[in-house]
């Protein structure tokens, strides 16, 4: 007969979960150590905290309903009221660290020693391999003797390989988009920069001198320097001359930042930083030059076609460049041009009778009148008594000029339905034939395609400087009036 207690005990173990002690280093299991009891972790916060501190488990240890601790961790193997917390914790067994295998020694491989001279060579031809062979031969000259003929043969092969390298390097440079690629072609150089030739550009570059080496890139706080040219700021991937070439290409062709980034193999942010830096630098360089000539200089260069208007000091006209539509209603109203039927900036341009630009006003909002822009631009302060100004009919500035003793030459107005007299018609034609030169000068400015499309609002901070720089760059081109 089976005792009832034994039957209940045997039945109670059937289907019950198999618990493992949660103490690190203890591997007691309820299915194996049946003489031990497995207790739950108390639910009380204070008691549970004492348990976890004594168990010394990891910080991410989570207590669940199946978490147990065996009675082997109590004195006497039984949990009592006098000893509610576990106190017996053997030391954890230490796991010895794995030993690292020693590195295998590398034998000297003469094939590897010979191959390392051509490992990083960009050209894999016979001539370059000759260079590596000559290097190996020169390294072994201390132990081996060569005849004079053999050395001469190796030297000739080395010179031939060097010549091939130079030819390949020149071919590689000819495929890169840089200023050196267009030096020999005046047509291409004019197309990309606006300068008639590289020789003219070289004169301008010589004028800039060492000041290009003191430039600090816009929005750059680094102070490192880079050889061979020591521009301040972060390291450059382009030389100073190619940075200026990039700026000229954008002014001349109006290329976008992404296009220039691909052409010059730099980032879009670098293109923007280079453009802002050089535009401000060139603007201040040109602003430091007194562009308005004296009366004696004007008379010395006066063309023969101005014999009837020999007192002309400047020919004035206004031009407008389109901008993106601002979001502000006030800015939209201020920049709206009824003449262009769009939002614009407006500038006053003045040229000498010889055809070169002598005055450029700042950019104003497009709704300003010709009279107001003439009054505010400062051109009247540069004129002297006895001078004369030639302009279009829209420049109703005679009252401003008379106060300073300056004559205004504009085409005569038609009054009512009366036709112009013969003398007035001749005067109109003469003034128009001479005033056309200021429109030709403005046309040269508009040949810089940066202003062919609406100026984005992101460029508003530098558009004034860029416009002034383009005006000054036209002075390097051939004269308009002979």
Secondary structure as UniProt FT lines:
FT   HELIX           4..12
FT   TURN            13..15
FT   STRAND          20..21
FT   TURN            24..25
FT   TURN            30..32
FT   TURN            34..35
FT   STRAND          38..40
FT   HELIX           45..55
FT   TURN            59..60
FT   TURN            65..66
FT   STRAND          68..70
FT   HELIX           71..73
FT   HELIX           75..77
FT   TURN            82..83
FT   HELIX           110..115
FT   TURN            116..117
FT   TURN            119..120
FT   HELIX           126..139
FT   TURN            140..143
FT   HELIX           148..175
FT   HELIX           179..182
FT   TURN            183..184
FT   HELIX           186..193
FT   HELIX           198..208
FT   HELIX           209..214
FT   TURN            218..219
FT   HELIX           240..253
FT   HELIX           257..264
FT   HELIX           268..287
FT   HELIX           295..300
FT   HELIX           304..309
FT   TURN            310..311
FT   STRAND          312..323
FT   HELIX           329..335
FT   STRAND          336..337
FT   TURN            338..341
FT   STRAND          342..351
FT   TURN            353..354
FT   STRAND          357..360
FT   STRAND          364..365
FT   TURN            366..367
FT   HELIX           370..377
FT   HELIX           379..381
FT   TURN            385..386
FT   STRAND          388..390
FT   TURN            393..394
FT   HELIX           398..402
FT   TURN            403..405
FT   STRAND          407..409
FT   TURN            416..417
FT   HELIX           422..446
FT   HELIX           449..451
FT   HELIX           457..459
FT   HELIX           460..473
FT   HELIX           474..476
//
